[in-house]
């Protein structure tokens, strides 16, 4: 027999169904929760720091302990015993291999305008830093007072230099102020094979050529004086050029400074502060040795 509900009884039940339907329609299925006016939803349980730590500890324990039946020695046990116990728990011996492979040999190109002190920086660097080979450049110019053949340069005739070009023995060469200068390839290969870092002293033209050959595999350092006036005074004090040659070098230096942005680093070699300039060059080398992605030079 069907029952007919009175309006007195059916109204509360109908309201409850409407409110329930509305509440369900406002509760999203995604993890994000919205506040419904008049209804307090239970807060979602979130693990606090202790819970996260316990979770990570349990995960690490289950992942690392391959021999759960073997108890670990206490932390205050004999060091050798604890060491062996940790190896047993992990199921493998600890490796004694170096964490990092030896860094690749570097090629360091040092350049800058005439008079900035390239030779002085390299000479001091030679005195204070081991593991560097300073490439001896071949040149067709005459020796200056105090220079030693085979140490400062390989002094050759223009005919001999042209023969080296024909035999493809030079990494880079250029005609500078009417004289040839070039870098012998084999010298670089021999010392890189021994693990030495290579230092090349070149002019701006030579640096541009080396950049086109070596790309980013080498380090390019640009030396500057503290000012143009200081640079001119140095050139005058050298007393190695005529007035006309000085004029050419100064005009050339003004143009060469514009190429600074093409180098990786710039180092100021101020008057009386040679040691500071050399230390900065050393810091650059140390930083390059610590690179994750090592430079790799192929000659």
Buried (B, 14 or more C-beta within 10 A) or exposed (E): EEEEEEEEEEEEEEEEEEEEEEEEEBEEEEEEEEEEEEEEEEEEEEEEEEEEEEEEEEEEEEEEBEEEEEEEBEEEEEEEEBEBBEEBBEEEEEEEEEEEEEBBBBBBBBBBBBBBBBEBBBBBBBEEBEEBBBBBBBBBBEEEEEBEEEEBBBBBEEEEBBEBEEEEBBBBBBEBEEEBBBBBBEBBEEBBEEEBBBBBBBBBBBBBBBBEEBEEBBBBBBBBBBEBEBBBBBBEEEEEBEEEEBEBBBEBBEEBBEBBEEBBBBBBBBEEEBEEBBBBBBEBBEEBBEEEEBBEBEB
